[in-house]
Amino acid sequence: MFTGIVQDVGRIAAIERRGGDVRLRVGVDRLSLESCRAGDSVAVGGVCLTVLEVGPRGVGGGGGGAGGGGGPG
């Protein structure tokens, strides 16, 4: 369960299903992502997911399935 401070509200920009995994791309408007790195955690609906890639306007990551998480791309 995420217990940190909410810094921005993102929007789901893409959903990709891969077997039992789901990969998400989350777009943000106000939050600077310059300190966000692959391996960091972000909360999506109260669930922490692992960041797999960072773009200029959002992050990609995922979770679920026996194989663990994944990110778009």
Secondary structure, DSSP 8 states (H G I E B T S, - for coil): ---S------EEEEEEEETTEEEEEEE-SS---TT--TT-EEEETTEEEEEEEEETTEEEEEE-STT------
